[in-house]
Amino acid sequence: MRCLLNMGARANTNRWTFYAYDAVGNRISEVQEQNGQTFQR
């Protein structure tokens, strides 16, 4: 039973972690693009 609960919690955590990484990844991409434009000057 504990194994099933742990698996469920882990799946939940992974899903939220994935969403968080996705949002952060998009933000980092925007910053890198801005930095790239700045460095090109």
Buried (B, 14 or more C-beta within 10 A) or exposed (E): EEEEEEEEEEEEEEEEEEEEEEEEEEEEEEEEEEEEEEEEE
